[in-house]
Amino acid sequence: MKYLVGFSRIFVGVLFIISGLIKLNDPVGFSFKLEEYFSPAVLDLPFFEPYALAFSIVVVIIEVLLGVLLLVGFKPKLTVWSLLAMIIFFTFLTFYSAYYNKVTDCGCFGDAIKLTPWESFTKDVVLLVLILILVWGLEFIKPLFSKRLNWAVVGLATLLCVVFCYQVLNHLPSADFRPYSIGANITEGMTVPEDAPKPIQEFAWKFNVDGEEKVYVTDGGYPDVEGEFVGVETKVVQEGYEPPIHDFTIEKDGSDFTESMLGEPKLVMVVAYDLAKSEWDAFTKVKTYTDEALRKGYKVIGMSASGSGESQAIIQEHDLNFDFYFTDMTTLKTIVRSNPAILVLEKGTILQKKHHNDFNELEFRDPENGVFYNPRAMKFDADLKAKLDSIMILDQKYRATGDFSNWGKQLEIDSSNMKYVEKIIEERGYPGESMVGSEAGKTVWYVIQHSNKIEKYIDTMELASKRQELPFRLYAMMLDRHLMNQNKPQIYGTQGSAYFMGTPEQVAFIWPLKNPDSVNIFRKQAGFELSVEENGKRMFGDDFEFKSYSIEEIEELKAGLQYTKTE
């Protein structure tokens, strides 16, 4: 009896802990299962449905703690009788589900291990027998540690359960056992292999033959019987293969868009199984991130089981730039445990899945280079900011004072700064506003602007401006300088020079413009406050009169060049 109790103690304790932790990993999923039990079609206890999540949390934590208590042998009488009460209740539920075929999956091990109703009932019967052994052998259950240490173990287990539960409730399950996990391809999950087992059914046909009822069994075909047909009963002899995903659709206005949406190379899904129960404030963040996805060239759709009235209301309330499609509520609950949530897919493959509390971790591909990027997820680096602040001081050491007698020293500083900047870009990308702040985020731009490597990094600057890591007007200035260095017309009119033609008289000009008539429109769009004419006066003095030159005219002026001042 002692050894039997010892085996039962370990087996039951470990099983309860494993079962509890699996459900604690996904308490929202277990609450959906409890809602199914509470529904009118099963136990008809609908007044408990609003409290399903609270019940699920309490039940799974108690389940884990009873397993821990049993293993350490603390409070054995309370533990064993509590286990007995719990397993009797579970056995009743699984028998009820199996006998009446009400709930096809008890949820005993969440989505990690799927059991049929009768398998669940069998498992509970075995546990019931083992727990009865523990009841009869209570005297053999001895504590492993001192009373104080036992309390410490139970307290630590409780704390860990609460912290873990808080984490998964406010984010997503740590382990995803569902067919919609990250990396899964939905299209492949719906596919039935050619060599997959087919279902085998048995048909029992009843006929009245000469006043006597007879049964003819076939595999589906109608029997050739001379008699009056009475009825037919169907029995599944062998279950066929069921794909892991068998209830996924994307519908709108009676049309099925599943295939086309899953074929999209860049798709963002906003999943909200019930808009009436959604975290309404989260749609403010939905707006921010879906707009960013749209700018990156993504197709964005909403997926909900709610009606068009609710979806239109939330679209108008939050000025959303996408439409909602209909998908079954159970399917949406299975896809992600957040209401709302955002998924990022690539031709049906789930790349990202985020709870509404984690939208800041979303990453979208840049259309220019195909790499993932999320400016909001970049961490601020105070040490790098301090280093860039120092570099900015050095960049302007002699340049700001106009001390050209020490220009050689300034060039040495520029060369050293450029080496450091190149290393940073290579290792971490452009260190912009989110990484070092708005002012330090401009330092790298200044260093490159004052170098001979603009051509190498102009694309980097463009990408940084599109990511809002660098003001676009600074990229516009560098682009103009890049075009000028290539002897091409500039776009925004930011570059100009002053020539002395062998006399004190200065000839100043704005470098030729690609579209002189539209330059001020472009400047305003880029964020410049001054017109090209006003900017010329700022550069060369109030007497400056703007004139639009051609490249050829500039070449003529270069012949008498003595000194050039470039903005």
Buried (B, 14 or more C-beta within 10 A) or exposed (E): EEEBBEEBBEBBBEBBBBBBBBBBBBBBBBBBBBBBBBBEEBBEEEEBBEBBBEBBBEBBBBBBBBBBBBBBBBBBEEBBBBBBEBBEEBBEBBBBBBEEEBBEBBBBBBBBEBBBBEBBBBBBBBBBEBBBBBBBBEEBBEBEEEEEEBEEBBEEBBEEBEEBBEEBBEBBBEBBBBBBEEEBBBBBBBEEEEEEEEEEBBBEBBBEEEEEEBEBEBEEEEBEEEBEEEEBEEEEEEEEEEBEBEEBBBBEEEEEBBEEBBEBEBBBBBBBBBBEEBBEEBBEBBBBBBBBBBEBEBBBBBBBBBEBEBBEBBBEEBEBEBEBBBBBBEBBBBBBBBBBBBBBBBEBBBBBBBBBBBBEEBBBBBEEEEEEBBBBEBEEBEEBBEBBBEBBEBBBEBBEEEEEEBEEEBEEBBEEBBEBBBEBBEEEBBBBBBBBBEEBBBBBBBBBBBBEEBEEBBEBBBBBBBBBBBBBBBBBBBBBBBBBEEEBBBBBBBBBBBBBEEEEEBBBBBBBBBEBEEBBEBBEEBBBEBBBBBBBBEBBEEEBEBEBBEEEEBEEBEEEEEEEBEB
